[in-house]
Amino acid sequence: MTFEEAVTELKTGAKLTRLGWNDRGAWITMHDGYLRIMGGVDRDGKLHDLILRDGDIFADDWQSVDSVN
């Protein structure tokens, strides 16, 4: 799905990932009005703020975490 479609899904509480991300365990969610990333490199189990890059915004490989597993 596109980023625009992903944002719509995130607003409903979905957990999403990108096929283009190197860290296959990473996913994002909307938490307290902010996009947060989970499963980052440090694997500390905490939500971290997500810094989107151009590649993320223009990507069309966003998927639900459930559809990846």
Residue frames as qw, qx, qy, qz and C-alpha x, y, z in Angstrom:
[[0.000, 0.889, 0.459, 0.000, 0.00, 0.00, 0.00],
 [0.326, 0.641, -0.053, 0.692, 1.08, 3.61, -0.44],
 [0.253, -0.009, -0.528, 0.810, 2.04, 5.86, 2.45],
 [0.384, -0.179, -0.032, -0.905, -1.28, 7.69, 2.16],
 [0.777, -0.216, -0.483, -0.341, -3.11, 4.39, 2.55],
 [0.596, -0.032, -0.648, 0.473, -0.78, 3.45, 5.40],
 [0.031, -0.155, 0.350, -0.923, -1.65, 6.61, 7.33],
 [0.650, -0.227, -0.210, -0.694, -5.34, 5.78, 7.06],
 [0.813, -0.136, -0.566, 0.014, -4.62, 2.32, 8.47],
 [0.402, 0.109, -0.558, 0.718, -2.42, 3.72, 11.24],
 [0.304, -0.281, 0.137, -0.900, -5.27, 5.96, 12.40],
 [0.820, -0.243, -0.267, -0.445, -7.31, 2.81, 13.08],
 [0.657, -0.584, 0.448, -0.162, -4.57, 1.34, 15.29],
 [0.945, 0.310, -0.089, 0.060, -2.86, -0.87, 12.69],
 [0.536, -0.611, 0.464, 0.352, 0.75, -2.00, 12.96],
 [0.730, 0.682, -0.005, -0.046, 2.60, -1.57, 9.66],
 [0.607, -0.449, 0.450, 0.477, 5.97, -2.36, 8.18],
 [0.488, 0.741, -0.274, -0.371, 7.78, -1.79, 4.91],
 [0.971, 0.151, 0.114, 0.149, 9.21, -4.55, 2.78],
 [0.537, 0.711, -0.192, 0.412, 12.09, -2.20, 1.92],
 [0.389, -0.810, 0.356, -0.257, 13.29, -1.90, 5.52],
 [0.445, 0.432, -0.767, 0.163, 16.45, -3.86, 6.36],
 [0.151, -0.133, 0.808, -0.554, 15.18, -4.64, 9.87],
 [0.392, -0.221, -0.763, -0.465, 12.41, -7.15, 9.14],
 [0.340, -0.430, -0.771, 0.324, 11.22, -7.03, 12.75],
 [0.046, -0.183, -0.191, 0.963, 10.49, -3.30, 12.75],
 [0.010, -0.624, -0.714, -0.318, 6.95, -1.95, 12.61],
 [0.007, 0.140, -0.148, 0.979, 5.20, 1.35, 13.21],
 [0.178, -0.630, -0.756, 0.026, 2.06, 2.37, 14.99],
 [0.088, -0.650, -0.052, -0.753, 0.26, 5.57, 15.95],
 [0.562, -0.419, -0.596, 0.391, 0.68, 6.25, 19.69],
 [0.225, -0.710, -0.302, 0.595, -0.57, 9.41, 21.39],
 [0.360, 0.896, 0.116, -0.231, -0.83, 11.13, 18.01],
 [0.003, 0.762, -0.585, -0.278, 2.73, 10.33, 16.94],
 [0.891, 0.304, -0.330, -0.071, 4.14, 7.71, 14.61],
 [0.481, -0.650, 0.580, -0.096, 6.28, 5.39, 16.69],
 [0.667, 0.401, -0.617, -0.118, 8.60, 2.62, 15.62],
 [0.786, -0.422, 0.398, -0.212, 8.97, -0.71, 17.40],
 [0.947, 0.064, 0.257, 0.179, 11.58, -3.39, 16.95],
 [0.300, 0.910, -0.286, 0.025, 14.43, -1.07, 16.09],
 [0.619, 0.480, -0.568, 0.252, 18.09, -2.00, 16.13],
 [0.055, -0.457, 0.674, -0.577, 18.54, -1.76, 19.90],
 [0.596, -0.220, -0.745, -0.203, 15.63, -4.16, 20.54],
 [0.053, 0.119, -0.639, 0.758, 14.92, -2.60, 23.93],
 [0.103, -0.478, -0.872, 0.028, 11.19, -3.15, 23.61],
 [0.002, 0.606, 0.326, -0.726, 10.31, 0.55, 23.78],
 [0.444, 0.776, 0.416, 0.168, 8.48, 2.72, 21.27],
 [0.400, -0.345, 0.154, 0.835, 10.69, 5.30, 19.59],
 [0.356, 0.747, 0.074, -0.556, 9.78, 8.33, 17.50],
 [0.731, 0.298, 0.504, 0.350, 9.92, 7.58, 13.79],
 [0.011, 0.661, -0.261, -0.703, 11.84, 9.83, 11.44],
 [0.754, 0.506, 0.418, -0.016, 10.35, 9.34, 7.99],
 [0.287, -0.394, 0.504, 0.713, 12.60, 9.64, 4.98],
 [0.444, 0.413, -0.309, -0.732, 11.66, 10.40, 1.39],
 [0.278, 0.145, -0.917, -0.246, 11.88, 6.71, 0.57],
 [0.070, 0.275, 0.874, -0.394, 9.27, 5.91, 3.22],
 [0.333, 0.498, 0.257, -0.759, 6.84, 8.60, 2.08],
 [0.492, 0.477, -0.400, -0.608, 7.03, 7.68, -1.61],
 [0.046, -0.176, 0.982, 0.058, 7.14, 3.90, -1.07],
 [0.722, -0.028, -0.200, -0.661, 4.30, 1.62, -2.08],
 [0.603, 0.096, -0.789, 0.066, 5.49, -1.44, -0.13],
 [0.320, -0.293, 0.541, -0.721, 3.74, -0.72, 3.20],
 [0.597, -0.163, -0.742, -0.259, 2.04, -3.79, 4.65],
 [0.704, -0.568, 0.076, -0.419, 0.13, -4.80, 7.73],
 [0.150, -0.521, 0.817, -0.198, 2.34, -6.67, 10.19],
 [0.740, 0.042, 0.579, -0.339, -0.30, -9.43, 10.23],
 [0.816, 0.548, 0.001, -0.184, 0.02, -9.96, 6.46],
 [0.292, 0.715, -0.631, 0.076, 3.82, -10.29, 6.70],
 [0.352, -0.384, 0.799, -0.301, 3.82, -12.95, 9.44]]
